[in-house]
Amino acid sequence: MMSRRHILDCLAALAGVCAFASAAPASGNDVQNLLVRTSQQVSSLVDQFSEVKCTEQVTQEKFKKDGKTEFKEESSFDYLVILTNAGGELSLDESRLPVHVAQPDKKKSTSLLVSNGFATLFLVFHPYYADSFEFTDLGAEDLNGHQLERIKFQHVRNMRSPAALALRGREFPLELSGTAWIDPQTGNLAKIVAGVEQGLEDIGMKSFRSEVSFAPVSFRDVKQAYWFPQAATVEVETPRQHWRNRHRFTDYKRFSVSTEEKVVEK
């Protein structure tokens, strides 16, 4: 079990959709109402996500200077995440139990990117973090046959961030910015693309980009379909190195924990 103060955690060990025509942005009131609906959906998702487990498949790649793959490793895990709000501070407990971990070539001493928590990128819209971002409507766009509203977000400097980069024993809060594709009727998130536009050079990074897609998941005993993370991609570049991790989340199942107390008569 791993505990993280910051919800998104990217650990890097450093060694030596087609284009669509967009509609006009909605009015200010419509955007505010959409953000309220999205915030409500994300708050509910926090509870829902804590009641399921799934299979996580991870592909870690490192690239050569010419863009070809230098090294690749594939693993799969039983995955669950517990999101809690204790004392007003949102926290995450993430558990990965290995199902299959590819054995790397012992001849290679390649450093790989370790990325955790990116399934919870939706926390940008959670009430705990929403005040840390500025939101701008970019208009509607057709994505996979659905008309979705595009909302740009930009982190406000010196405000709390849901993302941090852990590097050489230190944590660097990330100034996330990006775009979210949201169902205007329900407030459900369909996709989020996020990155960091500046400030990475100080810690030796060229670029950081992440993308998470969501899809409805149905359960037998629940009428409503929940929109859970389906895939996440994390890509990091330094002046000399380039990594990309792909996470896929499948086979969602609900679970419950019950306790039984027995009284022994004397």
Secondary structure by P-SEA (a helix, b strand, c coil): cccccccbbbbbbcccccbbbbcccccaaaaaaaaaaaaaaaaaaaaaaaabbbbbbbbbbbbcccccccbbbbbccbbbbbbbbcccbbbbbbbbbcccccccccccbbbbbbbcccccccccccccccccbbbbbcccccccccbbbbbbbbbcccccccbbbbcccbbbbbbccbbbbbccccccccbbbbbbccccccccccbbbbbbbbbbbbccccccccccccbbbbbbbcccbbbbbbbbbcbbbbbbbbbbbbbbcc
